Amino acid sequence: GKQYSAAVVLTLLVLAKLAGQVKLKGIAEWVKWHAETLTERLPLYRGKVPCANTYRYVSDHIDVAELNAVLGEYFAALTSKPTPTVLPMEAEVAEVAPPAGERTHLALDGKSMRGTRRGGEASKAAVHTVGLYNVTASFMWKQQAVEGKGQERKAAMQLIEPLQFNGSVVSADALHTQPKWAQAVLDRGGDYLLIAKRNQSELRDAIALVFSQPRRPRLFPEGEARSVDKGHGRLEIRHLRVSSELSEYLAPRWPQVAQVFQIERTITRHGKTTHELVYGLTSLTAQEASPVYLLALVRRHWHIENRAHWRRDVTLGEDACRVNVGQVPQVLAALNNCVLAIVDFLQHPNLAAATRFFSARPQTALDLLLFPLSSFDSTLFV
């Protein structure tokens, strides 16, 4: 039978993903349609290209942990991240210049691939991963599978076990608001930013109590920041208050906690207004993180959802892909992360338009994979 190197098969997979293909059958067909062009530059014997089963077999037998590691370190080196760097501020929040010495921001979150779920069988539950997204440079730095329902916290600890954060700020949602997680981040040279919800009710209630009391600025100075978003018939106002009043009280349980904060979100849509209060804590001191910076960090945490997970599901069709054989979904997810990182590195503002561009120009897409990506920029799309 025909033989293909794993490198060639992975190259073809990324090419087809750049072109917007979702399923293995679609990937195989797209490569077949462009076989003549691709044979000129890739070692494809007599113009023969892999079938869908070949892509499935290779994806199920490569080392997915190594694939994720190689991709993450490649983009880390390409963007000189995740070393400490100045974090550009959101335009709506940047009312003052950010202080020097701001950190690389890493956001942790889990993701289920809903297309891999099969009925109600426990053995066919959706594949779930946990990832660490470099918000500052827009790429998934680390990602791994979560083994079993309710194991995301354990997988997250395994994910960061070998890492050094080099002064980065590591944010996570309320699931990971645990003293053990906070200590693990500190032990690896990072600072934590966490949200307090009902799974830590004592913590949440203590923070809420601070901000429900009359202010005592002489004893515990407070800082504030505000942002406003308008668009699509929606107005959202965020008001952050921050205090160091609880630091000593929380210190026995929450290591090196320096500040707590409250964010009041007021959303008006179609004449209806809703209010929400969000509470959190961080090891960043007032000297290291101004209220403006803290508000930007909280907002930017959700880039892992909006810039990574949502685009993988909606534009790259990850939720629509029903392949659930072995580790194939994890490999396809890693390659989707790769596509996002490439497009974001090239600063194209629209992922869907970028995939249409590469679908029409497979030679250009192949150039990105065969030559240093650092030699390309947004002028590629002109």
C-alpha positions as a printed Julia matrix, in Angstrom:
382×3 Matrix{Float64}:
   0.0    0.0    0.0
   0.89   3.67  -0.18
   3.02   5.1    2.61
   3.16   8.7    3.83
   5.4   10.26   6.43
   3.68  11.62   9.52
   5.19  15.04   8.75
   3.54  15.14   5.32
   0.18  13.99   6.69
   0.25  16.64   9.45
   1.26  19.3    6.91
  -1.72  18.38   4.73
  -4.01  18.45   7.76
  -2.9   21.96   8.71
  -3.22  23.14   5.09
  -6.78  21.88   4.87
  -7.58  23.38   8.26
  -6.2   26.73   7.11
  -8.55  26.39   4.14
 -11.51  25.96   6.48
 -12.07  22.22   6.21
 -13.72  20.66   9.27
 -14.16  16.9    8.85
 -11.64  14.26   7.77
 -13.62  13.49   4.61
 -13.61  17.17   3.66
  -9.89  17.39   4.4
  -9.17  14.4    2.15
 -11.29  15.85  -0.67
  -9.7   19.31  -0.45
  -6.2   17.82  -0.6
  -7.24  15.64  -3.56
  -8.54  18.66  -5.46
  -5.18  20.4   -4.98
  -3.01  17.29  -5.41
  -1.28  18.54  -8.56
  -0.24  21.78  -6.89
   0.84  20.11  -3.66
   2.82  17.33  -5.39
   5.15  19.94  -6.85
   6.39  20.87  -3.37
   5.68  17.91  -1.08
   7.03  14.34  -1.29
   3.79  12.77  -2.53
   4.6    9.69  -4.62
   3.13   9.96  -8.13
   0.69  12.58  -6.95
  -1.13  10.15  -4.66
  -2.69  11.73  -1.6
  -3.96  10.2    1.67
  -7.56   9.15   2.13
  -9.65  10.06   5.18
  -8.72   6.81   6.94
  -5.02   7.64   6.65
  -5.53  11.0    8.36
  -7.53   9.23  11.06
  -4.87   6.55  11.57
  -1.94   8.99  11.77
  -3.85  11.3   14.13
  -4.65   8.38  16.42
  -1.03   7.16  16.6
   1.12  10.27  16.96
   2.13  11.58  20.38
  -0.57  14.2   20.99
   1.19  15.52  24.11
   4.33  16.14  22.07
   2.29  17.75  19.29
   0.72  20.22  21.72
   4.1   20.92  23.32
   5.88  21.51  20.0
   3.17  23.84  18.7
   3.01  25.79  21.96
   6.77  26.25  22.21
   7.02  27.19  18.52
   4.58  30.08  18.91
   6.12  31.02  22.26
   9.51  31.39  20.58
   7.97  33.15  17.59
   6.35  35.8   19.75
   9.05  35.84  22.46
   6.4   34.81  24.98
   5.6   33.91  27.72
   8.43  36.07  29.07
   7.38  39.23  30.94
   6.28  41.92  28.58
   4.2   45.07  28.48
   0.51  44.21  28.07
  -1.33  46.62  25.74
  -4.5   47.84  27.38
  -8.03  47.67  26.02
  -8.89  51.0   24.42
 -12.0   51.41  26.58
 -10.07  50.93  29.82
  -6.81  52.69  29.01
  -7.69  56.03  30.53
  -4.14  56.34  31.83
  -0.87  54.92  30.56
  -0.22  51.45  32.04
   2.7   51.25  34.46
   5.98  49.74  33.37
   6.66  46.12  34.11
   3.27  44.62  33.3
   3.25  40.89  32.82
   2.39  38.34  30.23
  -1.18  37.2   30.85
  -2.0   33.48  30.74
  -5.64  32.32  31.0
  -6.67  28.81  32.0
  -9.98  27.24  31.01
 -11.54  23.92  30.05
 -13.41  23.06  26.87
 -15.75  20.25  25.84
 -15.88  19.15  22.2
 -19.61  18.6   21.98
 -19.52  16.91  18.59
 -17.67  13.95  20.11
 -20.53  13.12  22.5
 -22.5    9.97  21.68
 -25.9    9.53  23.31
 -25.93   9.06  27.05
 -23.26   6.39  27.33
 -20.62   7.25  29.91
 -17.95   5.76  27.64
 -18.98   8.18  24.9
 -18.97  11.41  26.88
 -17.64  14.45  25.05
 -13.87  14.81  24.86
 -12.78  17.51  27.32
  -9.51  19.45  27.35
  -7.95  22.11  29.52
  -5.73  24.78  28.04
  -3.46  27.65  29.03
  -3.89  30.52  26.57
  -1.34  33.29  26.13
  -3.72  36.25  26.09
  -0.93  38.72  25.41
   0.3   37.03  22.23
  -2.9   35.2   21.16
  -1.97  31.52  21.06
  -2.69  28.37  23.05
   0.53  27.72  24.95
  -0.4   24.42  26.62
  -3.28  21.98  26.23
  -4.07  18.46  27.38
  -6.99  16.07  27.69
  -9.05  15.78  30.85
  -9.38  12.12  31.81
 -12.86  11.56  33.18
 -15.78  13.68  34.29
 -15.03  16.23  36.99
 -11.25  15.91  36.61
 -10.47  19.36  35.17
  -8.81  20.64  38.36
  -6.53  17.61  38.48
  -5.67  17.97  34.79
  -4.91  21.67  35.26
  -2.44  20.89  38.04
  -0.77  18.3   35.81
  -0.66  20.82  32.97
   1.3   23.42  34.94
   3.45  20.95  36.9
   6.57  21.32  34.68
   6.1   25.02  33.89
   7.79  28.21  34.99
   5.71  31.36  34.63
   8.54  33.91  34.81
   6.39  36.62  36.38
   3.29  36.01  34.28
  -0.22  36.64  35.6
  -2.25  33.42  35.52
  -6.03  33.84  35.57
  -8.63  31.1   35.95
 -12.38  30.8   36.45
 -14.09  29.95  39.72
 -13.62  26.19  39.34
  -9.91  26.68  40.04
 -10.33  29.12  42.92
  -8.55  26.85  45.38
  -5.67  27.58  47.78
  -3.73  24.68  46.25
  -3.99  26.22  42.78
  -2.96  29.66  44.03
   0.12  28.18  45.73
   1.03  26.18  42.62
   1.02  29.35  40.51
   3.17  31.2   43.05
   5.6   28.27  43.31
   6.18  28.51  39.56
   7.01  32.2   39.59
   3.6   33.56  38.63
   0.86  35.67  40.18
  -2.73  34.49  40.35
  -6.0   36.21  39.52
  -9.11  34.28  40.61
 -12.89  34.73  40.73
 -14.78  33.93  43.94
 -18.19  32.28  43.56
 -20.42  29.99  45.61
 -17.96  27.09  45.46
 -15.91  29.27  47.85
 -18.84  30.83  49.66
 -16.89  31.93  52.75
 -14.35  33.73  50.58
 -17.01  35.29  48.39
 -19.07  36.48  51.35
 -16.01  38.0   53.03
 -15.14  39.98  49.91
 -18.77  41.04  49.41
 -18.91  42.27  53.01
 -15.89  44.53  52.49
 -17.54  46.33  49.6
 -20.94  46.55  51.29
 -19.52  48.58  54.2
 -19.01  52.36  54.27
 -15.65  53.27  52.85
 -12.72  53.87  55.19
 -10.16  55.45  52.87
  -7.82  56.53  55.65
  -7.42  52.96  56.9
  -7.82  51.02  53.65
  -7.55  53.11  50.5
  -9.67  51.85  47.64
  -9.06  52.17  43.94
 -11.6   52.28  41.15
 -11.78  51.8   37.4
 -14.6   51.98  34.9
 -15.17  50.82  31.33
 -18.02  51.29  28.86
 -18.9   49.13  25.87
 -21.52  50.05  23.28
 -22.67  48.18  20.22
 -25.43  46.11  18.62
 -28.11  47.65  20.81
 -26.21  46.81  23.98
 -24.61  49.04  26.6
 -22.34  47.48  29.25
 -20.76  49.46  32.07
 -18.19  47.82  34.35
 -17.19  49.43  37.62
 -14.32  47.87  39.58
 -13.47  48.6   43.19
 -10.34  47.14  44.75
  -9.09  46.94  48.34
  -6.25  45.48  50.39
  -8.39  45.36  53.54
  -8.77  41.57  53.59
  -5.16  40.62  52.91
  -4.23  39.83  56.51
  -7.53  38.07  57.24
  -7.32  35.81  54.15
  -3.57  35.15  54.3
  -3.7   31.96  56.44
  -5.73  30.2   53.73
  -5.02  32.15  50.54
  -1.25  32.46  49.99
   0.16  35.92  49.36
  -3.26  37.44  48.63
  -2.69  41.16  48.18
  -5.95  42.61  46.86
  -9.62  41.73  46.55
 -12.02  43.33  44.11
 -15.64  43.74  43.15
 -16.88  44.36  39.61
 -20.39  45.68  39.1
 -21.67  44.99  35.59
 -24.67  46.97  34.38
 -26.04  45.8   31.05
 -28.8   47.57  29.13
 -30.26  45.82  26.11
 -33.47  46.75  24.3
 -34.53  48.92  27.22
 -33.99  46.23  29.86
 -31.25  46.69  32.47
 -29.58  43.95  34.52
 -26.99  44.15  37.29
 -24.35  41.61  38.3
 -21.67  41.62  40.98
 -18.45  39.66  40.48
 -15.84  39.15  43.21
 -12.21  38.12  42.99
  -8.75  38.11  44.53
  -5.18  38.37  43.35
  -1.62  38.12  44.58
  -0.75  41.25  42.6
  -0.1   44.19  44.92
  -1.49  47.67  44.4
   1.95  48.73  43.18
   1.99  45.91  40.62
  -1.62  46.2   39.43
  -3.63  49.4   39.29
  -7.44  49.23  39.2
  -7.34  49.97  35.47
  -4.95  47.08  34.9
  -6.97  44.69  37.09
 -10.15  45.46  35.17
  -8.33  44.84  31.9
  -6.99  41.52  33.2
 -10.43  40.31  34.26
 -11.89  41.25  30.89
  -9.04  39.72  28.96
  -9.29  36.41  30.79
 -12.28  35.67  28.58
 -10.15  35.89  25.45
  -9.58  32.17  25.9
 -13.32  31.77  25.32
 -13.84  34.47  22.71
 -10.57  34.29  20.77
  -9.88  30.56  21.09
 -12.79  28.32  22.05
 -15.59  30.23  20.33
 -13.7   30.59  17.04
 -12.71  26.92  17.12
 -16.35  25.92  17.57
 -18.07  28.38  15.25
 -15.62  29.31  12.48
 -13.44  26.18  12.42
 -16.42  23.9   13.07
 -14.96  21.98  16.0
 -18.37  21.35  17.56
 -19.7   20.14  14.19
 -16.91  17.56  13.82
 -18.23  14.25  15.14
 -14.99  12.28  14.94
 -14.54  10.62  18.33
 -12.02   7.85  17.6
  -9.21   7.59  20.15
  -7.14  10.75  20.38
  -8.14  12.09  16.94
 -10.35  14.88  18.43
  -7.4   16.07  20.54
  -5.13  16.2   17.48
  -7.69  18.13  15.45
  -8.13  20.55  18.38
  -4.36  21.08  18.53
  -4.31  21.84  14.79
  -7.22  24.25  15.19
  -5.16  26.06  17.82
  -2.31  26.17  15.31
  -4.55  27.72  12.64
  -5.75  30.41  15.07
  -2.19  31.21  16.11
  -1.05  31.56  12.49
  -3.94  33.84  11.52
  -3.53  35.96  14.66
   0.22  36.22  14.14
  -0.49  37.54  10.64
  -2.98  39.99  12.22
  -5.85  39.15   9.91
  -9.0   40.64  11.51
 -11.42  37.98  10.23
 -10.77  34.25  10.6
 -13.48  33.19   8.14
 -12.1   35.51   5.46
  -8.58  34.21   6.12
  -9.67  30.59   5.61
 -11.36  31.52   2.32
  -8.14  33.25   1.26
  -6.04  30.16   1.98
  -8.57  27.84   0.36
  -8.18  29.78  -2.88
  -4.38  30.04  -2.52
  -2.96  26.7   -1.28
   0.53  27.68  -2.46
   0.49  30.69  -0.14
  -0.73  28.56   2.75
   2.04  26.06   2.07
   4.61  28.86   2.09
   3.61  29.6    5.69
   4.43  26.02   6.68
   7.62  25.54   4.66
   9.29  28.88   5.42
   9.78  30.73   8.73
   6.46  32.26   9.74
   8.37  35.27  11.07
   9.11  36.29   7.47
   5.39  36.95   6.82
   3.01  39.64   8.06
  -0.42  41.1    7.31
   0.72  42.31   3.88
   0.35  38.69   2.8
  -3.39  39.31   2.41
  -3.07  42.47   0.32
